[in-house]
Amino acid sequence: MKDTTEHLRLKERPDNRGWKKWGPYLSERQWGTVREDYSVYGDSWEYLSHHMAKSRAYRWGEDGIGGLSDNKQFICFAFSFWNYKDPILKERLFGLTGKEGNHGEDVKELYYYLDSTPTHSYMKMLYKYPIEEYPYESILAGNRERSRSDREYEILDTGVFDDNKFFDIFIEYAKVDENDILVKLTVHNRSDETAKLAVLPTLWFRNTWSWGYEKFEEKPSIRKTGKQQAEVNHPNFQKYKLYLEKADRLLFTENETNMDVVFGKPNATPYVKDSFHSYVLDGDKKAVNPKFVGTKMAGLYEREIPEKSSIEIRLRLSEDVDLVSPFGDFDTLFDQAQHVADEFYGEVQKDIESEEQRNIQRQAFAGMMWNKQFYYYNISQWAKGDPEMPFKFTGRNFERNSTWKHAFMHNILSMPDKWEYPWFAAWDLAFHTVTLSRIDSDFAKRQLAVVLREYYMHPNGQIPAYEWNFSDVNPPVHAWATWKVYEIDREQRGGKGDIAFLERIFHKLLANFTWWINQKDVDGKNIFGGGFLGLDNIGVFDRNAQIPGMTLQQADATGWMAIFTLNMLRISMEIALERPVYQDMASKFFDHFLQIAAAINNDMEQGNVDSGLWDEQDQFYYDKLYTPDIRTIFLKIKSLVGLIPLCAVEVINQDLLDRLPAFRQRLEWVLRNRPDQASLISRWYEPGKGETHLLSLLRGHRMKMVLKRLFDEEEFLSDYGIRSLSKFHKDNPYVFNLNGEDLTVAYSPAESELSIMGGNSNWRGPIWFPLNYLIIDALHKYSEYYGDDYEVEYPTGSGQITTISKSAYAISTRLIKIFERNKKGVRASLHGYKAYDGNTFFKPYHLFHEYFNGDTGEGLGAAHQTGWTGLVADLIEEVNKEKAGSK
């Protein structure tokens, strides 16, 4: 790969300093998070609401629209807006809380991340702001009136964007160097009428001084030093200056709670967090500090924008406090930063011919970059309360994450998104790293390392799941992600792998593997149960629940552990090439895999307590329930649960074995002396290549039967990827009687009408990018072993015969099609919203939803969860490489 300017910057300083010191690390929502919740019963959504956020200082982080901060979020910058009609300043994004709508926990704004380099030397996003009053009440009422079976009531449904009555607000950042940042805001009035808009670019400090921990000799301050200049003084930084070209006036206040509004107590100072609301909306001139100093400031730009016209606002935040002409070379420097971004992505996308796919991929990468966030959570401090608090803290009757007092997070982390999920989710993050490694492998590697550190991982080896419940059990995908990132990074390094990275991660993964073995194999028989494992509503009941007298053995948990074992085997073999002692670890995981494979595939008669999880009658893997009367019941739900074992596959080539003689000896001993275990290893001989071994839970007839279902358009295969629940259950619901109550699973291509997991976990049958990607990855491994000699019918029943590899690429193409326009110019992901089909001001932009309708491809769930849906960027690259290679 050619070294562009951006590539050289990444090599020069791979950590989160230097060119990465400043980035989009500000959340889109800090209110309603667990961290800000000091309620007695853990009512996070209600405790600090969107309405209260304007007046109450946050404890653990900050939020804003299109903002940025330093890598520890001491200094923050973002934009606020007012259309002269809203009841509040638009300082932060609005959305529903968990109890406020038919699907809840959903942002109700229109914004799009359009561009960002990995160092954030250039960034761009678009925020669409209504000219008419923002429909807060309409959105709440519309969602209250709808049931779970109805579509969500979105902001486009309110009509507030009809007739182009909105501002398109483009927010752009360009770095001159590591500590010199150009800011450009371009506002387009898309309507046929003149419209007024107030813009407040706002700079402030995260409040670190009000809680009784940090005592500053001199409190951080921002003070006016010129008509359109402010000096930024913080003890952790050199002086900065903010230059605000053509600002009407500068406003100053404190980032302090308005005690009168929030707690009914007197304010120590009249200058509080919501002072700009009082000044701009109410005309209260006394609300801001006449001495032009504080911990929060804003430039006020009051503009009247003619119909179909635009305005531009320019700012500069620089460590150089003596710029004579801060805007003299602004446009030239901005163009240079954009050129660096274009040059970088030109190299990244050199194999992609389709302009549409390049746009999809670049916006996917942009979302991955913008969804980085500074995440701060010291659970010990949070649990006890602070020495100085604005109210009397008496503790909690429900103390969330109470067994994780060691946890202390203080890092830049990759988030699923920064509104619905403004917190890390460990298994989401593992999938993020695969996409991230395509453009910044060092950041991807650091992300995998950070969640395994001693101040994240529990001393017992469990990886924290997510903010709401660290103890939830997520699928063990970090070893898989570690190996994928290593392979991508090795390719980018010209074949030189980062063994030090593998070894560093390996030891932490070993602790996590031991936790799984000790905690989730209840009977010690290599059959595992992990709970819901991310597959929220896919079961007939909540698999996290303990059913008295019954034990659940899970096909997906057991499959996940087989995958984990094979990943650890492959990693230990790679390290052993440089450190031969790791051959012992390879042998350990080789034996582990054989034990799991034997257990899940045990062919004993159904009903025997030692039988496996393969059902001969249906030729599929199912969960199994052990009842008090020693009966075993297959829970015959055809879902992703039964497809996970397909993904447990690894190919070991003879040339690798020859370099690891001790491990080769162990494998050959098994083949000679343990025929029962040898039958679990497929061998294949190719002239000129030698012997190759396939380790997988599925081979031969069973693999053919699972692939037959996988490729069946009446079962798992949709026009847009692999469904999470087989369409078979549309006409054949699965019914299970538990303690006299009939529990039913029926196919639903979109949202489930049931809520067995609560919250926003309402899905049952849609398409889900991370496990689609995992299945595709497994198919390519099978193809590596079988080659073109193994043929499959794809789709099932079509009479079309192809190779496993081509079927994998075909699934990738279906997933990519979710975002591409069809012959009618319609994108499946935005099905149902005509604005995206015909309106010039909507057509270029993509949303990367959490999951997608299994029949139509329509985007569902969190609209900006670029995290694991960002894998579409990786699929686009792989499909185009395959096309180039086949020419």
N, C-alpha and C positions, 0 to 999 in steps of 0.2 A: 504494500500500500504506500502511495506517495505521501511524504511528510509535508502537510500543509502548515500554515502558520499556527492553526489551532492544534494540530497534532504535536507540534514542537512544544507548545505551551503545556500540553498534557504530560509530555515526557519530562519537562523541566521540573514540574512540581505536581506530583500525582495526588497529594493530600488535599484537604479542604481549606488550604491557605493559599497564599499567592493570588493567582488569577481567580481562584474559587472563593476567596475570602468573602466577597459580596455576591449574593445570589438571591433567588426567589424564595428564600427560606421562611418567609412570613406566611402564616396560615391564612386560609380564606374564612375559617371559623375557629375561634377559640372558645366562644360561649357554648354552653351545653356539653362540654367535655367532662370526663371523669376527673381530670386534674383540677378543674375549677370548682368541683362539687364538694362543699363542706356541709351538706345536709345530713340530717340524722339517719335517714333511711336510704341514702344513695339515689336520690331523685335528680340525676344529673341534668336532664333536659329542662326540668322545671326550676332548678335552683338558680342558674344564671342564664336567663333567657335572652333572646335577640333584643327585646325591648330594653332590658336592663343593661345590656352590654355597652350602650353608649355612655352610661353614667358610672359604671363600676370598673375600677382598675383591676386588671387581670393579675393573677399570681404567677402563672407558669409559662406564659407565652403571650404573643400579640397577634392580631389579625388586621386585615385591610384588603382593599381591592387592588389587584395588580401590583402588589408591593414587593419590596426587597429588604434585606437586612444583612448585617454581617453574620459570620458563621456561628456566633453565640447570641445573636439577637439582642445586643445591647442598644444598637442604633437601628431604628426602623423608619421606613419610608413607604407611603402608599397614597392613593388618591381618594378624595371624597367628592361627591357631586350633589347638586340640588337643582331640581327643575322648576323651582318656584311654586310647586304644587304639593309636594310630599310633606307629610307631617314631621319627618325627621330627615337629617342629612343621610345620604346614601354613603355611609362610611364602611359598611361591611355587607356581605351577601346575606340574603334572607332565605329561609326555607322552613319546612315543617319539622316539628319535633316528632318523636316516636308515637305520641298519642293524638296528634293533631290531624291525621288524615287517613284515607283508606289504605295507603301504603307507607306513609310516614317517613321520617328521617330523609327528607328529600329536598335538595336545593331547588329553589324556584326562581332562577335567574338564567340569563342567556350570556354565556361568555365562552371564549375559545382560546386555547393556547396555540399560537401559530408558529413560533420559532424560538429556538434557543440553542446556542452552542454548549458543549459540556462545561466550559469555563464561565459561561454566562457573559461572555464578552459582547454578545448581542442577544437580545430577547424581545419578543413581541407577543402581545395578546390583544384580544378584542373584547370589549364589554359593551353590551347593548342596553341602553338606558331609555325607558319610556319618556316621551315628552309630556304625556298626560300623567296624572297622579299614579304612582306605583300601586298596584291592586292588592295590597296586603290583606284587607278584609275579604275581598272576593276570592282569593286563593284559599284562605282558611275555610270560608263557607262552602266553596265548591268541593273541597275534599271531604269536609264533614258529611256532606250529603251523599257521597258515593260509597258503595260497598266494596269489599275486596274483589268482587267479580267485575267491577267497573275499571276502566282505565283511570290512571291518575289524572287529576285536574291540573294541567300545566299552565304556565304563564301565557303561552301562545293561545290557550283556550279562552283567556279572558278578553281577547280582542284588543288589548292595549297596544299591540304592535301592528294592528291593521292600518292600511293606507300609509304605511311607512312612517308612522308617527313615532319615530325614535331617533336617538343619537347613536351613531356608531363611534365608539370611543376607542381609538387605537393607542395602546400604551407601549412605548418602546424604550429600551435601555441599550446604551452602547458604551463600552469601556475604552477610555483612552489608554489607561494602564491599570494596574492592580487596584489603585485607590483614587481613580479619577473617572467618574461616571456621568455620562450625558443622559439626560432624560427628555423624551419628546412625547407630548400628548397631542394627538390629532383628533379633533371632534368634527364629525360630519352630521349635519342636520339633513336627514333623508326625507323630510316631509315637504309639503307644498306651502308651508307657512313659516314665517319667522318665529324663532323660539328662543327663549332665554335659558341660560345655563350658568350656574355658579360652579367653579372648579376650585378645589382646595387641595393642592399638593401638600402633604402633611409629613413632617419629620418629628419623631419623638423617641424617647428612651423607654425601653422596657422597665417597668417599675421594679427595681431591685432594692429599694431603700426603705420601704414601708413595713417590712415584716420582722425587723428586729435582728437581722443577721449581718447585713453589710452596713458598716459605718464609714462614711466618706469624710475625709477632712474637708473636702469641698464637694457639695452635691453636684451631679452632672447638670449642665445647663446649656441652653441654646439662647443666644442673645443677638439682637439686631445690631449690625455693624455698618449698615448702609441702607439706603432706601429700598433696595431689592437684594439685600444680602443678610445672611445670618451666620454666626460663628458657632460651631458645635464643639463643646468641651466635655470630654468624658475621661475619667482617670485611666481607662484601659486603652486609650487611643491618642495618637497625635491629634492636633487640632484639625478639624475639617471646616470647610465653608460651603454653605448652600447658596448658590446664585439663582435668583428667580427673575428671569427676563420679563419685564413689563407687568409685574404683579401690581394690582391696584393698591394693596396694602398688606402688611404682615401682621399676623395675629399670634399672640403668645398666651399660654396657660400652663397648667400642671397636669401631668398624667396621674392624677389622684382621684380617688372615689368621691363622688358627690354624696357626702354623708347625709345631707338633708333629704335628697331624693330617695336614696337606697335604704337608709336606716332611720330616718327621721331624727338625726342628730345634727348639731351645729357643725358647719364647715370651719376648719382652721384657717382656710383661705377661700376667698370667693372665686379663685381661679382653679377650676376643676376639669375633669376629663371631658365633660359635655359642654364646656363653655362656648365652643364654636357653634353648637346648635343654637344656643341662646343668642349669640351675636348675629348669626346669619338669618335665622328664621324669625326671631322675635325682635331683632333690632336692639338688643340690650348691649349698649356700648360699654357698660361697666363689667361685662362678663369676662373681658380679656384684660391682660395686664398692661397698664399704660406705660410701664417701664420697659416693655418689649424684652422680657426675659422669662424663661420657664423651662419645663422639661418636655413641652410639646408646643410645636408651632406650625403654622400653615400660611401659605401665600393665598390670598383671595383674588380670584379672577372672575369678575362678573361680566358676562358676555351676552350679546344679542346676536344670534347667528341667523343670517337670512336663509330663506328656503333653498334647499339643495346646495348649500354652501358649507364651507368648513373653516375652522380656525386652528392655529397651532400654538402650543405653549411649550417653551423650552426652559430647562433647568440644568444645573450642573452641580454635582456633589463632589468636591475635590479636597484632597489632603493638601493641595497647593492653595494656601489661603491668600496668596498675593497675585492672583491672575488679573492682569490689567484689562484684558479683553476676553472674558470667559466665553463669549459667543461668537467671536470673530472668525474662528475656524471650525465652528460647530458642525456645519453641514458637511464639510470635507472629512472631518473625523468620523462623523456618523456613517458616511458612505464607505469609509475604509472598514469599519466594523462589520457592516453588512456584507461587504466583499469577502471578508475573512469567513463569515458564516456560509456564504454561497460556495466558496472554494472548498470548505470542509465537507459540506454535504454533497458537492459535486463529486468528490472522491469517494465518499461513502456510497453514493447511489450510482456509480459509474456503470454497473451492470443492469440497471433498471431502465428499460426502454419506454415504458408507459408513463406519460406525464401524470396521469391520474394516480397511478400507484406511487409515483415519487411524492406527490402532494399528500396522499394518505400517510405514507411512511414518515414524511418530515413532520407532519402534525402529530403523529403518534410519538415520535421522538421528543417533540416540543412538550407534549404532556408529561412525558417521563421526567424531563428536566424541570419543568415548573412545579411538579409535585414533590420535589425535595422540600423538606421542612426541618427547621430546628425543633427538636423534641426534647423537652425538659420535664423530668418527673422523678423526684426524690421521694420514694414511698414512705420512708421513715419519717421525714419531715412532714409530708402530707398527712400521714396518719395521726401525728401528735398535734398538728396545728402549729402556728408560728408564735414566737415570743410576743410579737405585737400584732394584734388583729383588730379589724374595725368593729368586731362584735365579740361577745363572750362565747368562745368555742368550748363546748362541753363533751366533745367526742361524738362517736357514731354508734348507733345500735347495729347498723350494717356497715362493716368495714371491708370494703372491697380490697382484694389482693392482700389480705392480712398476713399470708404466709410468705410474702415476697419482700420483707422489710430490707433485705440487702440490695434491692433493685435501685439503681441510680442512673437514669438515662439523661444524657446531656450531649446529644450528637445531631448531626445532619443525617436524616433518614429518608429513604424513599417511601412515600406514602401511597396507598391506593388512590386517594385523591385528597385535596385539602379542605373539602367541605363535609361531605358525608363521612369521610374517614380521615379526619385530621390527626391521626395517630398511627403508629406503626402496627402492621399486622404481619406476624412473622412468616407465615407461609405465603402470603401475597408477595412479600418482599423477595422471597426466594425466586419466584417466577419473574419479578421485575429485573433481577440481576441478569437474566439471560438476554433481555432486550438491551439493558444498559451496557452490557459488555460489548455490544456492537459499536458503540461510539465512545465509551469510556470504561475500559475493562478494569482500570485501577479503582475507580469508584465502585464498580460492581463487586470487586473482591473485598473492598473495605466494608461494604454493606453486609456481606456474608459473615465477615469476621466479627462485626460489632455486636450482632445479636447472640453470639456465642461467648462473649466476654463474661468474666466472672461477676460483673455488676448488672448483667442481664440474665444469663442462664442461672437457674436455681442450683444450689449446691448439690441437689440430688440428680442433676443432669437434665431436667426438663427445660425446654425452651419456652419463654413467655409467649403466650398466644397473641393477645392484644389488650388494649387498655381496659376494656370492660371486664375481662376475666383472664388474668395471666395464666390461670390453671386449666383453662380449656385445652383440649387435646387437638392439635392440628396435625394433618398428615406430615410425616417426616420426610420432607422434600429437600432439605438443605444439602444433603450429600449429593442428590441428583443435580441440584443447581450448581454445586461446587464443581462437579465434573464437567458440566456443560460450559460454565464460564471458563474453566481451565482450557478446554478444547478450543473455544473461540479465541481466547487470549493467545494460546500457542500458535494458532494459525496467523494471527496478526503479528506475532513476533518472528515470523518466518520459520516456525517449527521448533522454537526454543520454549519449552514449558517452564512455568514458574513453580518449581518443586517446593520452594520455601513456603509459598502460599498454600499448597496442598497439605504440607506437613503441619503447618500452623492450624489449619481448619480440622485436620484429621483427628487430633487429640481431643478437641472439644466435641466433635461428632461422636467419638468413641464413648464419651460420658453420656451423651444423649441416647446412643444406641443401648447402653447398659440400662438406662432408665426405662426404656421401652421393654426390654427383656424382663426386667424385674417387676414392672408395674402393670403391663398390659397382656401378659401371658399368664392368666390366672392359674391354670392347671399345670403349667410347665410342659405343655405338649406342642408348642410351636404353632398354636392357633391363637390369633390375637383379637382383642376387642378394644377399641379406642374411644368409643362414643360416636358423636355425630361426624367427626372428622371432616368438617367443612361442608358436608352434603346435607344441608339444613333440613329441608322438608321432603327429602327423597325417601325416607323410611315410612313404615306404617305407624310408628310411634317415635317419640323422642329417644334416640339411642343413647343419649346421656343419662336417661333415667334408670334407676335401679328398680327392677321389677321383682318384688318379693318371691323368693324361691326359684327364680329363673336366671339362667346365664345365657348371654348372647355372645356367639362367636361370629366374627365379621369377616366376610370375604375381602372387603376393601382394606381393613386393618392388616389382615394377613398378607394381602398383596403388597401393601405399602411397605411392610417389613421385609418382604422378599426383595423389593426394589432397593430399599435402604441397604440391605445386606450386599447385593450385587454392586451397588455404587461404592460401598466401603471396600469391597474386594478389588474393584478396578483402581480405586485411588491408592490402596496399599501396594498394588502391583506396580503402579507408576512410580511411587516413591522408592520402591525396592530396586528400581533400575539404578538409582544412585546410592541408596542405603539398603544393602542386601538384607539386613536384619528384619526389614518389613515383610519379608516373605513369610515369616511366622504369622503376622497379622493377616496376610492374604489367605493362608491356610485356615486360620480361625474362621474367616468370613465365608470361605468356600464350604467348610463343614456346616456352618449356620444355614447357608442357603439350602444345602441338601436336606437338612432336617425340616426346614419350612416347606420345601417342595414336596417332601414325602408326606407331611402332615395334611396339607391342603388337598392333595390329590389321592389320599388314602381311599382305596376302592372297596373297602369293606361294605357290607350290606347296609343300606339305609336303616337307621334306627339304632345301630351299634354306636355306643358312646365314643368309640375311637375312629369313626368314619370321618372323611374329610368334608370339604365344602362344595364338591362337584356333584351336581345332581344328574345322574345318568338318564333319567326320564326326559328332562328338558335340555340336557347337554349345555349346562350353564352353571356358573358359580352363584351361590346364594348365601346370605347370612343364615345362621342356624340357631334356633332357640332350644335350650334344654329346659324341660319342665320339671316340676317337683316329682312327678310320677315316672321319672327317668325316661320320658319320651323325647325324641328329637324331632323338631319341626323345621323344615326348610321354609324360610320366608320368601316365597316365590315372586319376588319383584324384579323384573328385568330392568336393571338400572346400571348406572356407572359403577355401582358397588361390585357388580359381577364382571365389569370390564377392567378394573384395576389390575387383577392378576395377569392380564395380557401384557401389561407394561413392565413386568418383571423379566427382563431379558438382557443378556450380555454375551458378547462374542469374544472368545479368546483365541488369538491366532498363534500358530506354532512358533513364529519368529519371536514373539513375546515370551512364550514359554521357554524357549531355548536360552533366553537371557536370564531366566529365573530358575536355575536348576533345582533348588530345594523345593520350590512350589510345584514345579513340574513333576518331581518325584512323588509328592503327595497326591497329585491328580492321577498319576499313572497307577499308584498303589490302589486307589479307590476303584479304578477301572478294572484292575486285575482281581481284587479281593472282595469287593462289595458289589456283587451283581445287582442287588436291590437299589443301591445308590447310583451305580453306573448307568442304570436305565433312565436316570433323570438327566443324563448328559448326552446330548446329541453330538455325534462325530461326523466329520465330512472331510473327504480328501479331494483336493484339486491339484492336478498335475502342475508342477512349477510353483505351487504355493505351499503345498504340504497340508498337514492336518489342522483342522480348525474345530473348536468346540463351542457348542451353543448351550448356554445355561439359561433356562427359561422355565416358568411354571407351566407353559403350554407348548405342546409340540404335536405333530401328527394330526390324528383325527380330532382331538379336542381343539386344537388351534383352528382347524378348518371350520368347526362348528361355531366357534365364537366369531371368527371373521365373517361367516355367513350371516350371522345376526347383525354384526357391526355394519356391514355393507348393504343391509336390507332397508330400502326406503320406507317400508311399512313398519320398520322397527326403529333402529337407531340413526340411520343415515338420512339427514335432512338435506334440502337443497343448499343449506347454509352451514353444514358441519354435522357434528355428532351430538344428538340429543342426550340429555342427562337421564331421561326416562324413555323406555321403548314405547313407540306409538301403539304397540300391541295392546297396551292397557287402556286405550281409548274405548275399545269395544269389550275389553275383558278386564275390568277393574279387579284388583286383588283385594280380597276381604279376609281379615284376620279377626277372630273373636278373642278378646282379652277380657277375662273376668266378666263375661256376659255382655260385653259391648263390642259391636262390630266396628272395626277400624278399616278404612278403605283407602287404597291408593289407585287413583285413576289418572290417566295421561292428561296433562294440561300443558299446552305448548308455551304458555307464558307464566302468569302469576298463579300460584295456588290459591284456592279459596279457603284453605285451612291455615292455621297459624300455630302449628305445634311447637315452633321454636320461638314465637313471639317476635316483637320488634319488626324489622323490615325483612325478615326471612320468609318471603312469601312465594318462593318459586319451587316448581316441581319438575318441569320437563324441558326447560330451555337449553340453549346451546351456551357453553361455558368455555371460554378460550383456554384457560390453563390446562384442563384435562384433555381437551382436543389436542393441544400441543404435545402433551405427554404421550398420547396415543400415537400421534404422527411420528414422534421421536422413536417410539418402540417399533413401529412398522419399518422404519428405515434400518433399525438394527436387525430385524428379521431378514430384511432384504440383503443386508451385508453378509449374512450367513448363507441364505438360500440362493441369492443371485436371481437371474432371470429364469432359472429352471423351474422355480415354484410359481405356478400360475393360479390366479384367483378370478372369480367372476365378480365383476364390479360394474354397476351395482348388482346385487343379488337378483337373479331372475331376468336379467337383461340379455343374457347370452353373450355379453361382451367379456372376453378373456384378456387379462392384463397381468402385469407383475405386481408384487407387493409394493415396490418402490413407486410405481406409477399411481397406484391407488392412494398412497400416502400423499403424493403431490396433488392428486385430484381433490382430496379432502381439504388440503391447504387452499386450493383455488376456490373451493366453496366458501371457506371462511373469509377469504379476501373479498369475495363477491358481496358480502354484507355491506361493504363500504363503497363499492363501485356502482356507478349508474348503469341501469339496464337500458334496453333499447328505447324505452319510453322516457329516459332521463331521470328515473326515480331510483333513489338509494334505499335498499331494504332497511338499513339501520334507522332511518328517519321516516319510515313508512307511517302514513297517517298525518303528516304535517306538510301541507302543500307548499308552504313558504320555502322549504328547502329544495323543492323541485323547480320552481319557476322564478322566485324572487332573486334578482341579481345580488341583493345584499345578504342573502343567506346561502346561496348555492355553493360557494367555495369552501364552506366550513364543515368540519366533522365533529361529532361527539363520539366518545369511546365508552359505551355503556358497560355496566357490570356483567350483563348477560343478555341473551337475544332469544326472541321468540323462535321456538323449534320448528314452526311451519312457515313464518313469513320473514324471519330474520330481523324483525323490528327490535330496536334497542330497548332494554328494560333495566330497572334498578337504578343505581347511581349513574347519572348521565356523564360524569367526568372522571369515572374510575379508569383512567388511562393505564393504571398499574398493570394488571395482568392482561387486560385487553390490548395493551400496547404490544403484546406478542405478535400482533398482526404485522408490525414492522419487521420482525424476524422472519415471519413466513414469506413476506414479499421478497426479502433478500434471497431466501433459500429457493423459492420457486423460480426466480429470475436467473440464479446461478445454474439451476438444472436446465433451464431453457438454453442458456448460453453454451452449456456443456454438450447438449444434444445436437447442436447445429454443426 
